[in-house]
Amino acid sequence: MLNKNESEISKWMRGTHNFTIDTISMIENVLGVELLRVATEPA
């Protein structure tokens, strides 16, 4: 669903790959969950 090759996903699983914001966003969309939330200070 993410159009990623097996070697890249293997790096994710081993923890040897840094995710980009775009990749995190795609994973969130596919899984339907929030993985990353940017904290903001109250105004």
Beta strands, then each sheet from edge to edge (+ up, - down):
end
